[in-house]
Amino acid sequence: MLAGLLYLIGLVTVLVNLALAGAQAPAAISQVTAAMDAGTANMVDVVIRASAGFAGYLWPLLIGLLLMGFARVIMLLGSINRSLRGQA
């Protein structure tokens, strides 16, 4: 039960972060394409400036993925426990 709840919380966290980052993506894409069309910009600086807006989404995304992974490990250990209990 706890593992399912942790998995669901992690899944919602990841999906919300991806949706928020996706809503911000068109502005970053247009910034990069405008710099590519200009031809005189340093592309490394342009990409760093465009990706700086996505830095706030990195930690919640990683935490959500870690929660999902931890929940899957708990589910696996629970299923191993149930299968070994049946063999005794």
N, C-alpha and C positions, 0 to 999 in steps of 0.2 A: 504494500500500500504506500509506504513512504517512498519507495523507489519510483513508483508510478507518478507520484506527486512531484518529486524532484525532476523527473524526466519532462513532465509537462511544463514546469516552471522554466527549465532550460530551453525547451522548444519555443515557448512563447517569447522568451528573451531574445533568442536568435532571430525569430521571424520579425519581431518588432524592430530590431536593429537593422535588419536587411531592408525592411520597408522604409525606414527613415533615411538610410543611406541611399536607397534608390530614388527617393524623392529629391535628394540633394545632387544626384548624379548629373542631370541635364545641365546644370550651371557649370559644373566642373568640366564636362565634355565640351561645352561651347567655349569655355576659356582656353582649353588645350587646342581645339581646332582653330580658334582665332589666332593663337600664337603660331600654329603651323602654317596658316595662310599668310601671315606677315613675313615669315621666313627669316627674320633677323633676331628672333628671341632665342635665348639659351634654353633649350628644351628641358634640361635638368631642373633649372630654377622654376620653370612653368609647371612641371609635374609636381615638384615639391609644394609649390603654392596651391595647386589644385587639390592635392591629396591632404593638405593640412586640415581642411574642413572635415575630413573623415576620421581624424585621430580620436575624436571623442567616442566613436563607435567601436573602437578596437577592444577595449577592456570589457565592456558588457558582452560583446560577441564571444570573446574567449571564455568569460565566466559561464555563459550559457552553454557553450560547447563542453566545458569541463563538468558542469552539472549533469548534462546528458550522458557523458561518458561514465561518471561516477554512478549514476542511476543504473546504467546498463550493467556495470560490474556487480552492483547489489542484486539485480535481477538474476544474473548468471549464478552468483553464489547461492541465492535462494533456490534456484532450480536444481543445482547440484545437491544441495542439502535435502530437498524433497526426494530426489532420485535415490540418494544413499539411504534415506530413512526407509524407503520401500524395500530395499534389499536386505535389511537386517532381520 
